Amino acid sequence: MSSMEQSQPLISHLLELRNRILRSLAAVIFVFLCLVYFSNNIYDFVSAPLVERLPQGATMIATDVASPLFTPLKLTLVVSIFISVPVILYQVWAFVAPGLYKHEKRLVMPLLFSSTLLFYCGVAFAYFVVFPLVFSFFTAISLGGVEYATDIASYLDFVLALFMAFGIAFEVPVAIILLCWTGATSAKALSEKRPYIIVGAFVIGMLLTPPDMISQTLLAIPMWLLFEVGLFFSRFYVRKQDDETQEESEGAQ
């Protein structure tokens, strides 16, 4: 086989990858253009958990001249990416699917769907459960001579970090299933390491959240519960060596 013939599949794969990336970007841009008019409303919604708990007379502030314009736009772009996640994951699936075995395809699609759903659940949990508790605690702390006024850009960075932390943490069941399915570990081995995993959940909660016990605990406990969920379902995702060998022989023929 000549070098020219060998380069053809590589070029075709690169072209397909480019097309998949462009379609993902197009989806994000389309959603952003649809939402950009409502940028201020989106920011009002995201900032509501803090604004509703500010001391009487206190408000959020902007310490940068361009913050009132660019901060809502930044949030709208992030929201657009969140909303476009199903399209992005579908493009990833369409790119890798031709190289997967049948049993791998049956596994990947449910995992893509469940990982997307779990990420959204993590974000919703942070907004509706964690934020009210955290901001009630923060705003209740008073220092003499210090007026409580949060910069809108700093607040956005804070909540986006929490959104990402809880969204990623809620992917624990998918990670457990993948580890067991690939043979890296087993459900039995993980169940035996449960005490260490619980401690690890609190360490991760400490590293991924702001330095307060409330955020750390509210992240660690769901991670532990989600570990138990992933441990339960991982028993149904055990790689069958015989089926895999049979598919490989069928592919060779």
N, C-alpha and C positions, 0 to 999 in steps of 0.2 A: 504494500500500500504506500503510495507516494505521500510526501508531506502536504501536498495540496489537498489530497483527499482526506487526510487526517484533520486538517484545519477547518474543513467545511462544517462538521458537527459542532465544533467549538464556536465558530462564527454564528451559526444558527441559534445556539443556546444563548450567546451574548445578546443577539438581537431580540430574542424572546424575553430575556431578563429586562432589557431596556424597555420593551413595550409594557411589561407588567409594572415596572416602576412608574412609567409615565401615566398609566391608567390609575394607579394608586394616587399619584400627585393630582391628577385631574379630579378625582373624587374629593380629595381634601379641598382643593381650590373651589370646586362647585359648592360644597357645603359652606365653606367660608363666605363666599359671595352671597349665599342665601341668608346667612346669619349676621353679616357685618352691620346691617342696619339696626340690629337689636343688640349691639355690643354693650351699650350701657345697661340695658335691661338684664343681660346675662351676668354682668358684674354685680348688679344690685342683688340678683338672686344668690350668687355665690357668697357675697359679703353679708347677707342677711343674718346668718348665725352669730356674727360678731356685732353687727349694728344693733340688733335687737337686745343685746346684753350690755351695751355700753352704759357707763354711768350717765345720769341725767345731765344734759348739757354738753356731753362729749360727742365728738364727731371724728370721722376719718379725715386724714389730711393728705395733701400731695406735696412732697418736698422737692419735686423736680418739675420744671416748667412744662415738660411734655407728658408727664405721667397721666393726666386726665384723658389724654388722647390715646397714647400707646398702650397703657395698661389694659383697658378693656379690649383693645384689638389683639393683644397678646393672648388674653384669656379666650377670645373667640377663636383664634387659630388653634389653641390647644383643644377646645371643645370640638372643633371641626375634625381634628385628628381622632379624637375619641369616637365620634359618631361614624367616622369612615373606617374604623377598625374592621368591621365585617367585610367590607370591600377589599381592604388591604390583605386580610387573611385569605380571602378567596383567591386573590392573585398569587399569593404564596402557594396555596394548595394547587392551583392550576399549573404552576411552574414545576413543582416537585412530583406531582401525581404520576406522570408517565414513567418515572423511574422506580415506582413502588410496587411491591407485590400485592396480591389481592387482599391478603390478611392485613397488610399494613394500611391499605386504603380504608378498610373497614374500621381500623383503629383511629386513623388520623382525623377523619371528618368529625366524629363525636368529640375528640379532644379539642379540635379547633373551635367548635361550637361552645363546648363547656368552658374552655379557657376564656373566650370572649365574655360569656355570661358571668363567670366568676369575677373577672376584672371589673365589670360594671357593678356587680354586687359589692365589691370592695370599695369602690368610689361612693356608692350610695350609702354604705355603712358609715364611711367616714363623715359624710355630709349630715346625715340624719341622726346619727348616734354619737359619734366622737366629737364633732364640732360643738354641739350645744353644751356638752359636759366640760370640754377643755376651755371654751371661751367664758363659760360661767365661772370657772375656777380662776382664770387669768384676770378677768375684770373685777373679781371680788377682792383681789389683792390691792391694797392702797398704800401708797408711800406719802409721807408728809411733804407737801410742796411739789409733788409730781402730778401733772395732769395727764390722764390717759388719752392719748391720741395716736392712732396707728396709721402709718403711711400706707397708701393703697397699693403701691408696688411691693412693699415688704410683705403685706398681707397676702398678696397673690402668690408670691414665692413660697410663703409658709403653707398655704392650703394646697398648692400644686405638689409640694413635697409630700404632704400627707396623703393626697389622692394617689400618687404613684406608690407610696409605701403600702397603703392598704390594698390597692389594686394588684400589686405584685404579690403581696402576702396571701391574697385569696387564691392564688394559683397553686397553692400547696398540694391540693388533691391531684392536679394534673401532673405535677412534678413527681409525686409518689408513684402514680400509675406508670409514668414513663420509665422511672428507675427500675420498677419491678418487671415491666414488660421487656426492657432491654437486657435484663439479667444482671444489672449492676448490683442489685440487692434483692431481697425477697420480703414478703409481708411478714413472715415469721421473724426474720432478722430485725426488721424495723420495730416490731412489737416488743422485742426483747430490749431494744434501746430506748424505749419510751421515756424513762426518767431523764436521760440525757437530752432527748429531743425537746422535752418540756422546758428544761433549763435553757437550751439553745433558742427556743422561741422567745423567751424573755430577753436574752442577749440581743437577738435580732431586733426585737421591739425597741430596745434601748438605743440601738445604732440607727434605726430608720426613722425614729420619731423625735420630736423636740424633747429637750431635757426635762420631762415631767413624768411622774409615775402614772398619771391618768392615761396619757397617750400610749405609754409603754404597755400598760396592762390591757388596754382596750385593743391593742394589736396582737399581743402575745396570746391571749385567751382564744380569739377566733383562729389564730394559726394552729393552736393545739387541737381545737375541735375539727378544723379542716384536715389536719393530719389524720385524725381518726376516720374521717370520711374517706380520704384517699386510701387509707390502709384497708378499709372495708372493700372498696371497689377494685383495688389492685388484685384481689384474689380472683377476679373474673378476667383479668388481662395477663394471663400467664402464657408466655410464648410456647407454642406447640412445635417442637423440633421436627416432628414427623411431617406436619403440614408444610413447614418451611422447606424441608428437603424435597418434598414432592413438587412444590411450586418451582423450585430451582431446576429440577430435572425436566419439568414441563417447559420452562423457559428455554432450556438448552436445546430441546427438540424443536 
